[in-house]
Structures are given as structure tokens and as C-alpha cells.
Amino acid sequence: MARFKQFHDPELSIWQAAVGEVEAKAGVALQTQDAGGPRVVAGRPDDLGTMSSEAIAYCRHVDEGIPMAETAAGQPSTEGLLQTLGFCSLAALKLAKAKIVGDPEGPHQVGLAKFGDCDPKYAEAAAKYAEYFVAQQRQIPYIVYKNLSDFVIDGKLPSKAKVAILGDWGTGQNAAKVLLRQIANKNPDVVIHLGDIYYAGTQFEITNYFLQIWQQTLNLGTQLNRIPTFTLAGNHDMYCGGVPYYQLLKQLGQPASYFCLRNANWQFVAMDTGYNDHNPAAGGDGATYLQDTEVTWLADKVNNAGGRRTVLMSHHQLFTAYDAIDNGAINMRLYPQVAPLLPKVALWLWGHEHDFTLYDAYKGLARSCCMGHAAFPVGQAEIPSEPKHPEIPLIKGDDGDPVRLGVTAGLYNHGYAIIDIGGPAGQVSYYQDSDEDTPMYTQALT
């Protein structure tokens, strides 16, 4: 079976979400139900099922521009996934799109004879895709402040506190559960997720692959308030329209997709970079940016910090050493919006790239880190060994090489950050799940 894989494309992500939901619910229906208890999805399997594997094969063809004509797709065969070349996904999506546009002839153009050999659940997935596709076309319910003092959270960050931060965690797979248990073992006062619940931020995914695991593992209590927890807006969280994400915020007691959590000495300021990446085709190939109103709100928080040290957080990266942003190293849509604030920031943490990268001082920013490595499985060959952009300064270890994640069974380790604050002092420790006791790197937030 296939390993978990996602694509930076809303339509492909919605298709993966629809297939995964139908397949997961069918699996639950076969399980033994506890007496008097509801059937629940315990998580997403590490080895994906046949339908999800074929959906990945189809999405890869589309994403990489590999020709996959119907004639080449062939009739589904019992000889294996590669024989189908995504035919069932292709046919089911044609059915879904015919339904969306109200084309009565559409179902007759998909090769119904051959489609009849596909798993009947593909027809269910087509209906679910149509539902989510329509939802994706609606306006995201982004919340704009009425007063600049809105979305400031006082009283939930102790003067001496342990803040856990992790990114791109919402896969629902075993690695995500293991990592969150390690965080829970450290008894954090606050836990913050940097965004992305896969594949498309549907209600099913948010409930089963985020909230249920999050609540139980962190022991949040029935009101979800035992430990303050927050989640930022990632691009995948917006792919089905964002409504389930904003419902999640209400459940967590989070005021908006951006906020300022503070005490007398520190403030953790979250930005919403997901809103303008909900449709990559319209957003500039990943070069996302903040709403103008949010830029004003953010500047007010950083410029009027009242002596507090500032930790910035976002889903998307400001710059990258190993990847690309609109064919470059720096997000030149976001950078002008935040550049005047960067000298006043002690640390900026982001995700999006499924990697761990520690950056040295750059562009007026004293220190930053990409940490989208909380759960997503990444093979050793999937990340360049050498930076694509060597001009971006990296933190190096005692061996003189950039600090990088270890590898276990051919996959990069997962990890998270723990920020300890006490009065004006602060320290960030970066852990990987292969060793929950010893941080792989520690920085004083001077």
C-alpha cells in the first residue's frame, strides 16, 4: 500500500479527503462496536488502503503532468494498483464533476462498463467530492477585528510557562499520536499547532485526525480547557472552505485565526497565512501574504509590546533554504508586510515544509525555524542534502554541518519545540521523537 502523500492543490486534496473518508468509514463499519458506544475512527492507518493508494497514484499523475488518457488508463485489473493507472479515480471524478455542473450526459462519458469493475465506494467518494468542492467555492469565514485590542488573550499564559509548538501534525497516523504523547509527558502549560489538518480540513478530518486525538492525548477535559491549546490556519485547513476550521476554533475557545497570547514579559503572536493560500492557482504558487487589516493588527502588537519579548508564529515560511517560494528563496509578498517588525522579534516559528531547519540571523530576524515535521512521513531522498539557496544562513552543530533531523527506517524523524519562559528569560529546545529526553538543539532567546 502507499505511504501518506499530499499535494498543494485544492481539487486533488479534496479528492484525497473524499476517498479517505469513505474508505475510513467503511473500515469502521466492519469493526466491533463497544456496547452502547459510538463507532469512531481511531486514526488513519500508516499503510493506506487500496482506494487511498490509487487516489495518490492519480493525484501524482495530475500533479506531475504525466499523461493519463482514458485509453492508457485501461480497465481496472486484479493485477494491482499500477495496472489501473488511476482509472477508478479518474472515472469517479468525472462523475462528480458532471454532478457539480448538472450535466446529465456526464455519467455516460466515463466508461460505465469499466467503472463497474471499480469498488462501489468510488461512487460514494464522487458524491462526497462534489459536496466538498462546492464548499471550497464559498467565502472563507475569516474574522476581522473590530478594535485593535481584539484577539489579545491574557490570563492563560503563566509567568513561568512551558509552551509546546508543533507543525503539520494533523495526519491522524501513529507517528502523530506518539509525538503528541511525548509532548503530553512534558506537562506543557500551552500547546500550539502551526496548522494543516490533512487532506483538506474537512469536518471528518478535523474531528478524527485532530480534535479527538488532541483532546484525549493532552487530557483537555470535556470543555477542552484544561490546557489552553490553539491551532493556526494552514493552507490545507482552508481547502474545503474553512468552515470546519472555524468551528474548531470555537470549540477550542480561540478567538480568530490570528491572536496574541501574552503575559507580562512575553507574547506569542500568531498570523494567518493560510487564508491567501487556499487556492494556489490564484495565490501566486505558494507566495502567500496577510490581509491588510491583519498587517495593521500585527504591527500594533509588535510595536506596542510594552517591553514584552515577541515570538511570531505562522503556517507558511518567510524564506527557505531547501525548498522554493514562487521560484525564489524569500516570500516577496509577505516580506514587505513584516520587514519593519523583524528586528523586534525574538523568534519566528513556521511550518508548511515538512522539514526541520534552523536559521541564523537573516533579513533583520534574529532567529527562526521551520518545523513542519511533527507527523508527516518524509523519505530520506525527498529532501535535498544540500541547500537550494546557500545564501540563507543555517545554524550549524558541533560537527560544522547544519543541524538536521535523524533518520529512522528510511524516514526523517518527527519533532517539536518546547519554549520555557520565566520572567524576561526564555529558552527554546528542539526535540525529535527518537529521543524525548534530550533536545537536539537549544537556543537562549536573548
N, C-alpha and C positions, 0 to 999 in steps of 0.2 A: 504494500500500500504506500501511498505518497506521504511525504512529510509536509507539515503545515507550510503554506506559502501564501503571500498576499500580493496584491497588485495596486499600484497607485492610479486607480481608475474606478470611478464610482459604479459604472454599469457592471464591470467584471466583479467588483466587490459585492454588489447586491446579488449577483447570481450565485457567488460562493455562499453568501449568507442564506439565501433561499434553499439551496441544495443541502447545506449543512443542517439547517433547522429541520427540514423534512426527514433527513436521514437520522438525526438525533432523536426526534420524537418517535420514529418507527422503532428505534432501538429500545427506548424507554418502555414502549408498549409491550415489548417482549419480556421485560423484567418482572420479577415478582414484586408485587406491591405490598408494603407493610400494612398490617391491619389498621384500617381507619386513617391511613396516611396518604397524602397525595403522591403521585408519581413525579419525580423530579429528575432532571438531567444532572448527573454527578460531575459533569465536566466534559471536555472534548478529548477523545482518545488521542494518544501520541501517534499511533498509526491510523491515519484517516481511512474511512470506509471507501467502498468502491465508487459511489456516486461523487463523493467529495474529491477523490483522486482523479476521476475523469473530468470534473469541473476544473481542477487545476491544470490538467493537460489542455483542455480547451482554452482556458484563460491565457496560458503560456503562449499558445499559437497566436492568439489575437494580440497579446501584448508585445510579442517579439516580431509581429508582422509575418509569421510563417504561413504561406498559403495553405488553406484548408478548404478547398472546394467540396461541395457535396459529393461529387463523383469520387474524390480522393478519400472522403470520409468513409465510404463503404458501409456495408451492412454490419451492425453490431455482431460480434462473434464471441463465442465462449473461450476463444484462444487468448483473451487478455485485453488489458486496457489499451495497449499500443495498437491493437487491431482496430479499435473503434475510432481512434484519432478525434475523439470528442464528438462523435456523431450525435449521441443522445443529448448532450448539452446544446449542440447547435440546433437540433430539431426542436427541443423544448423551448429554447429562447425564441425561435421563430413563432412558435405557438403563442408565447407570452406577448410578443410584440404585436402580433395580429390582434390579440385581445385588447391591448392597450389602445391601438388606433381604430378598433372596431372594424377590422377587415374580415368579412365573412368568408372570403376566399383563402385567407391565410392558412388555415389548417389543412387545406388541400394541397398546399405547395411545399409541405415539409417532408414529403415521403412517408405517408402514414403507414404504408406496408412495412417499411423498415423500422419506423418508430415504434411499431407494435412489438418489436423484439426488445425494446428498452424496458428497464424497470418501470412499472406503473407509477412509481413515486416521482418520476420526472414530470408527469403531468401536474402533480401537486406542487412541485417546485416551480413550474411555469406560472401557476396561479399566484404563488407566494411572491415570485419575482415581480409580477405585474403590480401587486399591492405595494411593494417597496419602491418600485420605480416611480409610481405615481406620487408616493410620499416624498421622494427625493426632489421632485419638481417644485414642491411648496417652499415658501419662505421659511428659513430657519428662524426660530423664535428667540433670536439674540436679544439680550436685555441691555438697554441703555440707561445709565444712571440719570436721576433727576437732579441730584446735587453731588458735588464733587466729594462729599463726605460719605456717599453711599458705598456699600460693599467693603467697608472697613470693619474688621472683626476684632474686637477687643475682648479680653477676659477668657480666651480659650488657649492662649499660649503662655504657659508659666514662665516666670523669670528665669528659672533653671529648667531647661527642657531638652528633650531628645526628639528630634524631628526626623522621621524616616521618609525618604523620597525614592521613588522608582518610576520607570517609564516603560510604555508599550507593554504593559503587563497583561492585558485582557485577552489572553488566548484561551483560557479555560483548561489548559493542559496541565499535566502533572508538574512540570517544571515551575509553573506559576504558583501552584499550591505549596510546593516545597520552599520556594523563595519567600512567600508571604509568612509561612510558619517560622522561618528564620527571623524575619522582622518582628513577628509577634513575641518571639523569645527574648527580644531586647527591650520589651516593655516601653515602646515609644509613647510619648505624650500626644503626638500628632503624626498622621500618615498622609502623604500627598502623592497622588498618581499624576504623572505628566501627560496622560492621555493615550488614546487608542484602545478601543474595545473592538475586537475583530469578529466579522469582516467589515460590517457596515453600520455598527451601532444600532442594531435593531433591538426592539424590546426583549425578544427572546435571548439575544446575546448578552445584553446588559444584565438581565436577571440571572441567567445561568452561568455566564462566564466572567461576571464581575461581582455583582452585588451579593449573590448567595454565598460565594466563596469568601468574599471580603468580610461580610458580616460574621460568618461562622468562625473563620480563622482568627480574626482580630478580636472576636468576642465583643462586638459593638453593642450588644443589648438589643432588646426589642424595638427601642426608639432610635437605634443607630447612633447613639450619642455618648456612649461610654468613653470612646476615644474620638476626638474630632478628626474626621477624615474628609479629604477633598479630592476632586479629580478635574484636571484641565481638559480643554476641548482639543482633541486631536482631529486630524482630517477624516479618519475612518469613523469617528463618532458622529460625523455630520453627513455621511454618505447616504443615509436613508431619511434625511430631512431634519435630523437633530431633535425631534420631539422627544424620543425616549431618553436622550441625554439630559434634556432639561427637566424631565420628570425625575430622573435620578438625582439631580441637584436638589430638588425639593425634598426627596427622601433623606438626603444627607444633611439637609439644613444649610446648604451652600447658597449664598445669595445670587450669584451670577457666574458666568463662565470666566470672569476675571475678578480678583479680590485682593485684599490686603489683610493678612493675618499678622497681628503685631502685639508686642508688649512694650515696656518702657525703653528697651535697648535694641530690639531687633524687629524687622518687618520682612515677611515673606510675601512678595508681590507676584501674583500670577497674571499672565497675559493670555488672551485668546487669539492664537494664531491659526486655529482650525477653521474659523468662520470663512476666511477667504481662500481656503484650500479645499472646500467641499466639492468643487468641480475643477480638477486640474486643467482641463482644456480651456477654461475661462480664467484661470488664476495665474497663468504665466509659468507653467511647467514647474510648479513647486515653489516659486518665489512668492511666498505669501506675505501678508502685511496686516497691520492693525487698522481697525476702523478709526477715523479721525477723532471721534468722540473719545475713544479709548486712549488714544495718544495723549489727549489733554488730561484725562484722568490719571494716566500713568505718570506723566510729568509732575502733576501735583503731588503724588505720593512720594516720588523720589526727591523732588526739590524741597518738599516741606516735611522731611522725615523727622524733624525735631531731634536731631542727634542720634537717631536710630541707624544701625547698620542695615543695609538692604541686600536681601537675597532675591534675585529675579528668577522666575520660572516660566517656561513656555513649552509647548509641544515641539515646535519647529526650531531648527538651528539658525543661529545668526551667520555662522560660517562653518566650513567643513574642510578637513584635511584629506579625507579618504573617499568622499563622495562628490557630488556636484549639485549646485543650486542654479537653475536656469543657465547651465553650461559654464558656471563660474564657481569661485570659491566662497564668495560673500553674497548674501541676500541683499541686493542693492535696492530692493523695495522696502525692506524692513530697516536696514541700517540707518538711513537718514532720519527715520522716525525716532530712533532711540539713541543715536550718537551723542547728543548733548548730555545724556544721563549716565553714560557708561563710566566715567571717572568716579561717580558716586556709588557704584555698585561693588559690593564685596565679592559676589559670586553670582554667576548665571548658570543654571542647570536647564538642559533641554533634552528631548528625546528624538523621535522620528526616525533617525538612523538606528538600526538595530545593532548598535556597537557601543563600546565604551572608549571614549577618547578624552584625555586630559589636556587642556590647552593652557599654555602660558600666557602672559600678558600680551594683548593684541587689540589694536584699534581703540585704545583707551580703556579696555576692560581688563581688570587686574587678573582675573582667573575665571575659567568657565569649563564646563564638562558636558559632553554628550553622553547620556546614559539611557538609551533606548533598548537596553539589554536585559530587561527584567524577566522575560519569559520566551521571547520569540526564538525559535530554533534557527541557528545560522551555522552553516558548514564552514570548515576552515578555509576552503577555497573560494568562499563567497565574498570575502573582504580582502582588498589588496594588501599585500605585505608591506608595500612602500606607499607613502602618501602620494595622492594625485596632485596635491598642492603643497609642495615642500616649504613654501613661504609662510605657511601658517605654523606658528611655534608650538611645539608639543612639549609636555612635561616628560622628562626622562628619568629613568630609575638609576639605581646604583651601577648597573651594567652599561650605562651610556645610551641605551636604546629607549624609545618611547614606551611608557607604561601601557601594556596591553593585557587583555584577558588571557587566561589559560584555556586550554582545550581539553575536553573530556570526550572520549569516544567519537572523535572527529567533529564535535560541535563546540563552539565557543561557550564558555561558562556564562551564567547569568549573574546579575548583581544589583546592588542598590547602594544608596548613600545614607549615612547617619550623621546628622548635624547636631552637635552638642553645644548648647549655649548656656551661659551663666553670667548674668550681668552683661558687661560690654564684651566679654571674651567669647570666642567661638572657634569651633574646630569641625572640619568635615572629614569623615572617614569613609572610604570606598571599600565595599566588601564584594567578593564573588562567592557564589553558592558552594563552591568546592571547599571553602573554609570560612565558616560563620563566626569563628572566634578571633581571627587575625585579619585586620584590614590589609588590602593590597597596597593602599596608599592613604596617607593622612596629610591634611593641609591645615595650618592655622589660618583663620580668617582675620588677618590683620588689616 
